[in-house]
Amino acid sequence: MTPVAYQKIVAATWALVEKQGLRDVNADSIAENAGVSGVEVQSILPDQVSIILLLVADVLSKIQLCPSPLLSEHDQLFDVMM
């Protein structure tokens, strides 16, 4: 899968979740909205848990932790998640 196709899948997933809620989002609807092969989407998003993990991974990829000498890595991660 190309990086462009992956980004289309991520964008389509977010759009569908916003439009209809997570419950009704599946690989077929993502593929249709992303303009990507259903087989390709099904290979990385076979179930609802995979869709959730895709969204979490996207959020985490956008978070930049600012190191603090006063906090452990664990505490910094906790602050981001809260």
Legacy VTK file of the C-alpha trace (Angstrom):
# vtk DataFile Version 3.0
C-alpha trace
ASCII
DATASET POLYDATA
POINTS 82 float
0.000 0.000 0.000
1.310 3.411 -0.910
1.552 6.235 1.638
-0.971 8.189 -0.456
-3.498 5.335 -0.309
-2.963 5.006 3.443
-3.595 8.733 3.960
-6.749 8.508 1.847
-7.948 5.662 4.071
-7.218 7.629 7.241
-8.985 10.737 5.901
-11.992 8.736 4.732
-12.224 6.972 8.086
-12.251 10.254 10.010
-14.844 11.722 7.630
-17.120 8.713 7.985
-16.807 8.632 11.772
-17.692 12.309 11.893
-20.623 11.867 9.518
-22.216 8.651 10.754
-20.474 7.594 13.945
-18.000 4.796 14.506
-20.587 2.036 14.802
-21.597 2.236 11.139
-18.081 2.538 9.681
-16.635 -0.559 8.006
-13.933 -1.452 5.503
-16.329 -1.320 2.543
-17.568 2.184 3.326
-14.004 3.369 3.947
-12.829 1.886 0.639
-15.695 3.490 -1.250
-15.054 6.917 0.273
-11.272 6.696 -0.079
-11.356 5.472 -3.668
-9.176 2.527 -2.684
-9.656 -1.188 -3.316
-11.915 -2.899 -0.797
-9.484 -5.792 -0.572
-6.693 -3.377 0.279
-8.714 -1.710 3.044
-9.974 -5.050 4.371
-6.365 -6.242 4.670
-5.504 -3.503 7.172
-8.943 -2.922 8.710
-10.604 -6.321 9.070
-12.720 -5.328 12.061
-13.945 -2.459 14.240
-10.982 -2.736 16.615
-8.588 -2.196 13.704
-10.505 0.914 12.685
-10.240 2.301 16.214
-6.525 1.522 16.323
-6.041 3.292 12.983
-7.641 6.429 14.430
-5.612 6.213 17.653
-2.398 5.786 15.641
-3.303 8.852 13.593
-3.877 10.938 16.715
-0.642 9.721 18.304
1.315 10.550 15.149
0.247 14.173 15.537
1.169 14.538 19.210
4.534 15.990 19.988
5.769 15.344 23.492
7.762 18.181 24.977
10.422 16.691 27.233
10.338 17.933 30.774
13.137 17.256 33.225
10.530 17.379 36.006
8.376 14.540 34.674
9.128 10.945 33.833
8.272 9.702 30.324
5.330 7.844 31.850
3.982 11.035 33.456
4.443 13.005 30.214
2.483 10.380 28.277
-0.218 10.405 30.954
-0.505 14.202 30.642
-0.956 13.928 26.882
-3.626 11.262 27.186
-5.595 13.208 29.785
LINES 1 83
82 0 1 2 3 4 5 6 7 8 9 10 11 12 13 14 15 16 17 18 19 20 21 22 23 24 25 26 27 28 29 30 31 32 33 34 35 36 37 38 39 40 41 42 43 44 45 46 47 48 49 50 51 52 53 54 55 56 57 58 59 60 61 62 63 64 65 66 67 68 69 70 71 72 73 74 75 76 77 78 79 80 81
